[in-house]
Amino acid sequence: MPCEKCENVFKSSFPFWEKLSEKDKIDLMNGAGCAEFKKGQNIHDGTVCTGIIFVKTGCLRVYILSEEGKEITLYRIYAGDVCVLSASCVLDSITFDVHVDAEEDSRCCILSPASFRFVAERKPEMKIFLLEKTVSRFSEVMWVMQQILFMSFDRRLAIFLLSESEKNGSAEIKLTHEQIAKYMGSAREVVSRMLKYFSSEGYVELSRGGVTILDFGALRDLSL
């Protein structure tokens, strides 16, 4: 069913919304739906073209998954932002699959690929919007690949811990070693070994189910 609440989301997300005709707006609204996802729930698994996801509240995690089940987090999407790779079928140049999970309880608007294509045929601004969003995300993907390929693991882990702390606004990071390994695309044993080293140096304090940063300056020095 169309979700009237999505109209405000589209107004704030599409810079050209007011320039669309009433028919264009109605066509988009008819292809939009509201959805709520629980923390940890999979939203997009790459097997179907889910659509363009507009995050109203919460946070989504976009990642790739190897045949062996190894995950690498590419980026996160927060309230007010848009996930376009979940509608890769709209862009013929996108030939790889990503997975999208709710990292916390989230409320979203999802625009169907068919509705997007239908309006985009009349309004090229729609395709330009999608391309710009895709390009901006690829810069984040390339940053992740650069870390994996060229950075030492201690530097990568320092960057990850500082980023999580900034995101949560707290020195305490409530993630297990297994979760950190999953987000970083590494092995739990490697993460545990490096965290124990950080702990021995006084950079962090380890607890069951979490890590607390004690020396931000040391981690920042490592991250440079």
C-alpha positions in Angstrom: 0.0 0.0 0.0 1.3 3.5 -0.8 2.6 5.3 2.3 1.6 9.0 2.6 4.4 9.6 5.1 6.9 8.9 2.4 6.0 12.2 0.7 7.9 14.2 3.3 10.9 11.9 2.9 10.9 12.4 -0.8 10.5 16.2 -0.4 13.7 16.3 1.7 15.6 13.7 -0.4 14.9 14.8 -4.0 16.2 18.3 -4.6 13.9 18.5 -7.6 10.7 17.4 -5.9 8.8 20.7 -6.3 9.7 20.7 -10.0 7.9 17.4 -10.6 4.5 17.4 -12.1 1.6 16.1 -9.9 1.4 13.0 -12.1 5.1 12.3 -11.4 4.6 12.7 -7.7 1.6 10.5 -7.7 3.4 7.8 -9.7 6.3 7.9 -7.2 4.0 7.8 -4.2 2.0 4.8 -5.7 5.3 2.9 -5.8 6.4 3.8 -2.3 5.8 1.8 0.9 6.7 2.2 4.6 8.6 -0.6 6.3 9.9 -1.2 9.8 12.9 -3.5 10.5 14.2 -5.0 13.7 17.9 -4.8 14.6 19.8 -7.5 12.8 17.0 -8.1 10.2 18.1 -8.6 6.6 16.5 -6.1 4.2 18.3 -6.9 1.0 20.2 -10.0 0.1 21.1 -9.3 -3.5 18.8 -11.9 -5.0 16.0 -9.5 -5.8 15.9 -5.8 -6.7 14.5 -4.4 -3.5 14.2 -0.8 -4.5 15.6 2.5 -3.3 15.6 2.6 0.5 15.1 6.0 2.3 16.0 5.8 6.0 13.6 7.7 8.2 15.0 6.5 11.6 17.7 4.0 12.6 20.8 2.8 10.7 21.4 0.3 8.0 24.7 -1.6 7.2 25.7 -2.3 3.6 28.2 -5.2 3.2 29.4 -7.8 0.8 29.5 -11.5 1.5 32.0 -14.1 0.3 31.1 -17.6 -0.7 32.7 -18.7 2.6 30.4 -16.4 4.6 33.0 -13.7 5.3 31.5 -10.2 5.6 33.1 -6.9 4.8 31.1 -3.8 5.8 31.2 -1.2 3.1 29.4 1.7 4.8 26.4 2.6 7.0 23.3 4.6 6.1 21.8 6.8 8.7 18.5 8.7 9.1 17.9 11.1 6.2 20.1 9.2 3.8 19.4 6.9 0.9 20.5 3.4 -0.1 20.7 3.1 -3.8 22.7 -0.2 -4.3 19.6 -2.1 -3.1 18.1 -1.0 -6.5 21.1 -2.0 -8.6 18.8 -3.3 -11.3 18.0 0.4 -12.1 21.6 1.0 -13.1 22.8 -1.4 -15.7 26.5 -0.6 -14.9 26.1 -2.1 -11.3 27.0 -5.8 -11.7 27.8 -6.9 -8.1 25.5 -7.7 -5.2 25.4 -6.2 -1.8 23.6 -7.1 1.4 21.7 -4.7 3.6 20.9 -5.3 7.3 19.2 -3.1 9.9 22.0 -2.3 12.4 19.4 -1.0 14.8 15.6 -0.8 14.8 14.8 1.3 11.7 11.9 2.8 9.8 12.2 3.3 6.1 10.4 4.3 2.9 11.1 2.0 -0.1 10.6 3.2 -3.6 10.0 0.4 -6.1 12.4 0.1 -9.1 9.5 0.1 -11.5 8.1 3.4 -10.3 11.5 5.0 -10.3 12.1 3.9 -13.9 8.7 5.0 -15.0 9.2 8.6 -13.8 12.9 8.7 -14.7 11.9 8.2 -18.4 10.3 11.6 -18.2 12.6 13.2 -15.7 16.4 12.7 -16.3 17.0 14.4 -13.0 16.0 11.1 -11.3 18.8 9.2 -13.0 21.3 11.9 -12.3 20.3 11.8 -8.6 20.8 8.0 -8.5 24.2 8.2 -10.3 25.4 11.0 -7.9 24.4 8.9 -4.9 26.1 5.8 -6.3 29.3 7.7 -7.1 29.5 9.2 -3.5 29.1 5.7 -2.1 31.8 4.2 -4.2 34.3 6.7 -2.7 33.5 5.1 0.7 33.8 1.6 -0.8 37.2 2.4 -2.2 38.3 3.7 1.2 37.3 0.4 2.7 39.2 -1.5 0.0 42.3 0.7 0.5 42.3 -0.1 4.2 42.0 -3.8 3.6 44.7 -4.0 0.9 47.2 -1.5 2.0 46.9 -0.7 5.7 48.4 -2.6 8.6 45.8 -4.3 10.8 46.6 -2.2 13.9 45.9 1.0 12.0 42.7 -0.4 10.6 41.5 -1.5 14.0 42.4 1.9 15.5 40.4 3.7 12.8 37.5 1.3 13.3 37.4 1.9 17.1 37.6 5.6 16.8 34.9 5.6 14.1 32.6 3.5 16.3 33.2 5.7 19.3 32.4 8.9 17.3 29.3 7.3 15.9 28.0 6.3 19.3 29.3 9.4 21.2 30.9 7.2 23.8 34.2 5.6 24.7 32.5 2.3 25.2 32.0 0.2 22.1 29.4 -2.5 22.7 30.6 -5.0 20.1 32.1 -8.5 20.6 35.4 -9.6 19.0 33.3 -11.6 16.6 31.2 -8.7 15.6 34.2 -6.4 15.1 35.8 -9.1 12.9 32.7 -9.4 10.9 32.5 -5.6 10.3 36.2 -5.5 9.4 36.2 -8.6 7.2 38.8 -10.3 9.4 39.2 -13.3 11.6 38.1 -13.2 15.2 41.5 -14.5 16.3 43.3 -11.7 14.6 40.9 -9.1 16.2 41.3 -10.7 19.7 45.1 -10.8 19.4 45.3 -7.1 18.4 42.8 -6.0 21.1 44.9 -7.8 23.7 47.9 -5.9 22.5 46.0 -2.6 22.6 44.9 -3.5 26.2 48.5 -4.4 27.3 49.6 -0.9 26.0 46.8 0.8 27.9 44.9 2.0 24.8 41.7 0.1 25.6 40.0 -1.9 28.3 38.4 -5.2 27.4 35.2 -6.5 28.9 32.7 -9.2 28.1 30.9 -8.0 25.0 32.7 -4.7 24.7 35.7 -2.5 24.4 36.3 0.8 26.2 38.8 3.3 24.7 41.2 4.6 27.4 43.8 6.5 25.3 42.2 8.3 22.3 45.5 10.0 21.5 47.4 6.8 21.1 44.7 5.4 18.8 44.7 8.6 16.8 48.4 8.4 16.4 48.1 4.8 15.2 45.4 5.8 12.7 47.5 8.3 10.9 
